[in-house]
Amino acid sequence: MTLPAARPGASPLAPAWLRVPEDPNALAAGVWSRNAVRAASGELELAGVPASALAAEFGTPLYVVDEADVRARAAETRAAFDAAMRGIGTTARVYYAGKAFLCTEVVRWIAEAGLGIDVASEGELAVALAGGADPARIGVHGNNKSGRQIARAVEAGVGAIVIDSAIEVERVAAAAARAGRVQPVRLRINSGVHASTHEYLATAREDQKFGVATTDAPGIVAAIRALPGLAFLGLHSHIGSQIFETQGFAEAARRLLALHARLLADGPVPELNLGGGFGIAYTVADDPMPISAIAEGMAAALAEAAADLGVALPAIAVEPGRSIVGPAGTTLYTVGTVKPVTVAVPDGAAADEAATAVRKYVSVDGGMSDNVRPALYGADYSARIASRASGDHPALARVVGMHCESGDVVARDEYLPMDVGPGDLLAVPATGAYGWAMASNYNWVPRPPVVAVRDGAARIIVRGETIDDLLARDPGVRP
Ligand code: LLP
């Protein structure tokens, strides 16, 4: 038996979470950047710039960042945590986790919104400084920071270095002594709380590389306090990414505050950093909490734990990355080929008469080199035709890239208009975090540029690479 190749209605190949859209041109609420609209012409417009104009000027694939959206999310995050922590009698500091996407322009947007920046490598530190970030508002992470990274951070006068192992205490102290500075430090704790998208686990100690065990922390803090070149700021915990509920944060807050209370016996502990990880919507299946609800949930857990322990609340810090830049990014691609592939329906009819259905493979001019998340994490994304509105019915599609690998998926399951075809521009929303940041040159594919759009204008904020740029790194190229 063969099911109709293309028909309105749910495909038996579609996952349960994927709804058949009423209109396969519609931009699902909450998934697209705030200034994305389908214009009267039928085209997708990003902050007033038509997709076709972006593609004509900058080519595809192209990362497009909605500047006003990033700025607004940064400001809203700060306002939400300020309000929530004020409500429990303390203060909040928000750091933007630069690993999600960093360039000097983003550094400026973040600084203007009043956030600090978190860096996780020597390169990220260099970008933050090159973008004019106030060193006092930079936090430095890493489970294996290089000597040079530590030295540069100390010399620059960063506000905090997050110590991740006992070995690092001496290293940071030595760098501080060489620079003649007192370096403020946090200590990262492996709290045993791990939250992922829809669940959280709490164990004595999570089986991963970051942080130190709760039981080891008092000894390490004593060592920090004994060194005149170090100033102990407090504890740090980051429990995971793309988290949708406050349970995990609440558990981490309770555990960290209990340890914090013990450390108060021997000296001041001015702050507590609870990390980032706030989830965003990649598809209609994701339902992230508003940032104010996350902040309120964290504040409630902190207030309760502080009351139970009988301690005053320290200043609270958080460091989200994805929730600030992720939803503001859109990637534009050009469709090259389309191919109907007949597939057996899982759990279909009797084995001797297996049901089949058609999945439309839509190949675009980028893929796992500009967004590795589907291949690396099995992450789901959405897609829409950007260059026009179609009057055709929705059909189940799989948007795939141009790389030599079957796992090279851009949007695993999505309904696109049946007539999607070569030359159409395709837009993938929510690519602002960990897209460009994790891009590669797989198959010698140059990394695309990043363009910021705002009020009808577009400008490059990270130049794209050319094949000549890549060849320039190969010393064997013949003239
Ligand atoms: N703080 C620390 C210490 C972190 O390790 C991270 C993320 C963050 C903050 C920011 O987390 P966010 O708010 O962006 O979720 N590449 C993965 C995510 C790995 C994140 C690693 N650390 C992805 O594409 O989903």
Boltz pocket constraint, residues with backbone or C-beta under 6 A from the ligand:
constraints:
  - pocket:
      binder: B
      contacts: [[A, 97], [A, 99], [A, 100], [A, 118], [A, 141], [A, 238], [A, 240], [A, 241], [A, 242], [A, 275], [A, 276], [A, 277], [A, 278], [A, 319], [A, 320], [A, 321], [A, 322], [A, 323], [A, 373], [A, 433], [A, 434]]
      max_distance: 6.0
